[in-house]
Amino acid sequence: MSLNDQWMQRDLAVLWHPCTQMKDHEHMPLIPIQRGEGVWLHDFDGNRYLDAVSSWWVNIFGHANPFINQRVKDQLDSLEHVILGGFSHQPVIELSEKLVAMTPAPLTRCFYADNGSSCIEVALKMSFHYWLNSGKPQKKRFVTLSNSYHGETLAALAVGDVSLYKETYQPLLMEVITVPSPDCYYRESVQSWEEHSRAMFVHMERTLAEHHEEVAAVIVEPLIQCAGGMRMYHPVYLKLLREACDRYDVHLIHDEIAVGFGRTGTLFACEQAGIAPDFLCLSKALTGGYLPMAVCMTNDRIYQAFYDDYESMRAFLHSHSYTGNPLACAAALATLELIEKNQVIEANRALAAHMAKATAHFAEHPQVAEVRQTGMVLAIEMVKDKATREPYPWQERRGIRVYQHGLKNQALLRPLGSVVYFMPPYVITPEQIDHLASVAWEGIQLATRD
Ligand SMILES: *Cc1c(COP(=O)(O)O)cnc(C)c1O
């Protein structure tokens, strides 16, 4: 038995993997990884895989990055963890100062959580609680966009709208108001992204006009609905939404968990709309893909609504055991330093242009409806019928064929349904992008053959 197989057997005897029908592994091998280096993942049998999905969108400076490694090691020798209630430490203070300095001006407070989903829970609870503290307990509903994704814990799932993950648990979820997404895949062929996104705002305007008195917040994924198939929209929607939220006295929550830290072409997606949300949720790339951590940032007005004598019972009594973990903070500080030192925004512009060039011909493929891109995310939508955009029946699992072809050809491409995408670490080279493009092309040929 190969080493890969031996590890796989041991794994399958005791593990239960995320987002997986475990029975699939009767015919699809599980890939045990021995080590990572830069964009490459190496298994136990000497194969390697180019991590085109940044290991679920978290890794931006490559695996086992020497600079981040050293910073985490240094931190490990002085303090691994300390309770953040009543205590503090250097890395969490420095990280918070940095985050406040690099995000839009109104965001002046950092509240930490352990992962993206719990960060969404923090934002939802804080928003509701703000209105409660402000004498408006009736503002307790949330408005969300169709096809959005905000995580898997129950409240995060409730404000999301990807039915594959949500439908089963519907009986457990709070009710939300769902508004049609500005998703530009559905624009008329003569429409620009901007025209479509602007036109779709009427639905949001109408909903807020009708419900604002009972609405605490609107939650959106700015510019890219990642888990919903890398669907994209124009920043004008965020600008209109900010104006409407101000007009109707409703909070705006930006979930930049997947798109923060340079992914969309700016450091934060909200910059492209020239706005600041009331709550900014960050995670994933925050620690460079090293350690689980998330931060919910907010403004002083919200912070002040909780600030009072203890007996007033207005405090935000929410916590997680590993809140502000020093090792994660050290990884995050190192990551932020690399973002500045490597001039990531400029460097990514060239890489993004190369991704566009390397995949330009995909649009002509008879089974490709659209090639779309925002910054360092490029997505290719496979369809059964190019003219009508009729999708492939989900049961056919076309994307998995691309995935399997990738694994045989040094590429970790993990499609979302029939959407093949590149969301690579920023340390990828133009040659490596070319490799991904050629493997994806062959994979799409194979996947759409019959
Ligand atoms: C991944 C993701 C989350 C959830 O984060 P987890 O750390 O997986 O809980 C929430 N929102 C968006 C937009 C995400 O991509």
PDBQT file of the ligand as one rigid body, heavy atoms in Angstrom, charges set to zero:
ROOT
HETATM    1  C1  LIG A 501     -15.846  31.483   4.846  1.00  0.00    +0.000 C 
HETATM    2  C2  LIG A 501     -16.842  32.545   5.007  1.00  0.00    +0.000 A 
HETATM    3  C3  LIG A 501     -17.536  32.720   6.218  1.00  0.00    +0.000 A 
HETATM    4  C4  LIG A 501     -17.419  31.766   7.378  1.00  0.00    +0.000 C 
HETATM    5  O1  LIG A 501     -16.136  31.702   7.903  1.00  0.00    +0.000 OA
HETATM    6  P1  LIG A 501     -15.700  30.380   8.692  1.00  0.00    +0.000 P 
HETATM    7  O2  LIG A 501     -14.371  30.712   9.270  1.00  0.00    +0.000 OA
HETATM    8  O3  LIG A 501     -15.631  29.285   7.672  1.00  0.00    +0.000 OA
HETATM    9  O4  LIG A 501     -16.722  30.120   9.725  1.00  0.00    +0.000 OA
HETATM   10  C5  LIG A 501     -18.410  33.782   6.312  1.00  0.00    +0.000 A 
HETATM   11  N1  LIG A 501     -18.588  34.634   5.290  1.00  0.00    +0.000 NA
HETATM   12  C6  LIG A 501     -17.927  34.504   4.127  1.00  0.00    +0.000 A 
HETATM   13  C7  LIG A 501     -18.170  35.504   3.034  1.00  0.00    +0.000 C 
HETATM   14  C8  LIG A 501     -17.065  33.439   3.928  1.00  0.00    +0.000 A 
HETATM   15  O5  LIG A 501     -16.472  33.262   2.743  1.00  0.00    +0.000 OA
ENDROOT
TORSDOF 0
